[in-house]
């Protein structure tokens, strides 16, 4: 994805535009839209826009309930927002539904 290349080059604002354009074009119901939405949520969270990241991850979870990455990212962002009870609930759902999914640790690249 173009957004990933822009983000890797330190061009976060351009990456955000690329992700948003993909989501607007493809919606959250396509694989391209899912990937762009997940990347956009991660970028938003890293840049401190946690409320929008939570909204995006909730929308993604509605469309992709079987994607453990979305649940994990939602839990991480909720924790950074201080919504600990909801984060714990989402992590419990992640652990219950995807017991072999090992990426439940907090990534330092997410959050303020």
N, C-alpha and C positions, 0 to 999 in steps of 0.2 A: 504494500500500500504506500502511496505517496506520502500520506500523513506520517507514517513511521519514519521514512527517510528524512522528512523535514524535522521531526522531533529529534532524531539522532544528530542532526546538524545544529541543534540548539535553536531552531526556529519554531518555538512553541506556538506563537500566534498564528503562523501560517499552517502549522499542523492542525491546530484547532479548527481553522477554516476548512481544511481538507476533510477532516473527520465529519464536521457538520454538513458539508456539501454531500458527502457520501450518504449520511443518514437521511438527509432531505431527499436525495434522489432515490435511494433504495429502501428507505424505511427501516424499521427494526425487525422486519419479518424475513429478510433475506440474509444469507450468510455474510455477504459484504457489509450489510447494515449492522449485523450483530458484531462483527469484528471492529468496524468503525465506532460503533457505540461503546463497546468495551474499552477501546483505546481512548476515546473521548472522555469517558468517565474517569479513567486512570489519570489522564492529563489534567482534567478539571480538579480532581482531588489533589494532585501534586501541586497545583497552582493555588490551592486554598479555596476553591469554589465547591466546598463539600455539599451544600444543600442541592445544587444542581446535579452533582454526581450521584447523590442518593436517589433523586427522582429518576435519573436516567437508568440506574441499575435496577430500580423497581420495575420500570417499564420493560427493560430487557428480560427480567426474571419472568414477567407475565408471558412474554413471547418464547422464551427459552428456559422453561422450568427444569430442563435436564442438563443444563450447562453449569457444572460446579464452579467454573471461574466467575460467573456472574454472581452467584451466591457468596463466594469468598470475598469478592471485591465489595459487595454490598456490606458484608459484615465488617470489613476493615474500615470503610468510610463511616459507617454508623459509629464505630468505636471512636474514631477521631472526632466525631461530632459530639461525643459524650453520651450517646444514646446506648449505654452499656447493656441494659436489659434486652433491647431489641437486637443488638449485635450478638449477644449470647444466644438468643433464640434462633437467629439466622445461622450461627455457627453450629448449633445443635442440629438444625435441619440439614446442614451440609454434612456433618458427621454421620447422621442417620441414613441419609439417602445416598451418600457417596463415601463409604467407609475407607475406600482405598485411595481417596484423593488426598495427597500429602501436602498440598500447598496451602495449608491453613495458617501459616505463620504470617505475621505482620511484616509487610515489605516496607523498608525505609523510604522507597520512592513515592509512597502514597501518603498524603496528608500534608498539613502545613509544616 
